[in-house]
Amino acid sequence: LVAVGYVATRQPEVAKVDPPKLDTPKVDPQPKIDPQPKVDPPDVPKVDPTVEMNARLTLGNAQTAFEVAKLDEAETYAKAVQKIAPDGDSGKEAGVLLEKISSIREKLTQANALRAKGSCEKALPIYKAVLALNPKVQDASDGANKCQAGLVPTSME
């Protein structure tokens, strides 16, 4: 009877079944990539957008004055741009405009001196160089016209 009670109370044995092994594809480990060295961006001065906008407007005034050959006015505006935003694009463009103005003034001084000495043949190409930079510079136009009039023979031989 004890044996019957033992068999009756005994838990049935459950066969352990291992889950089926699935073939998983082999994944190669990721190759080790050395991280790129951290490089700090170049020191690019940051210009406040509002400041750059004001500089751009002032540069527009400088360019307009230059186009109508108001060199003093153009120079004043261009210098203001360089003070407002010296490191911005407008400041750089103003520098280019100031170089043109300076070149025009130097060439006019040189051409006028040559014409005053009676060397119109040397002055005329310089006046033409000024007019190539800005065709509305009246002093260059007048000087070129006076030189051309002096070079043309006035008598018929």
C-alpha positions, 0 to 999 in steps of 0.5 A: 500500500505504501508503494501504491501511495508513493506511485499515486502521489509521485509527480510524473516525470516530464522529459526535458526537451532542449529547444532546437538549435537554429543555425544563426548566420555568423556575423563578422565583428565590426572592424575597429575604426580608429576615431578621427582625431578631433579637429577644432574648426578654424577660428572663423569670426562670427558676425552678428546677422543684424550687424552684417545686415546693417553693414550690407545696407551701408555697403550698398550706399557705398557702391551706389556712390561709387557707381555715380563717381561720388568717390568721397561719399563712397569712401566714407560709407566703405570705411563705415562698413569696415568699422561696423563689420570688419570681419564679415563679407561686407567688410571685405567687399568694402576693402575691395571698393576702398582699394579701387577708390585709392587706385583711381585717385593715385592714377588721376594724380599721376595722369594730371601731373603728366598732362600738366607737363605736356606728356599727354601721350603718357597720361592718356593710357592712365586716364583710360585705366581710370575710366576702366575702373569707373567710366563716370569719373569726370576728371578722368574723362575731362583729362582724356578729352583734353589730351586727345584734343592736344594729340590731334593735329589742328592744322592740315598740312 
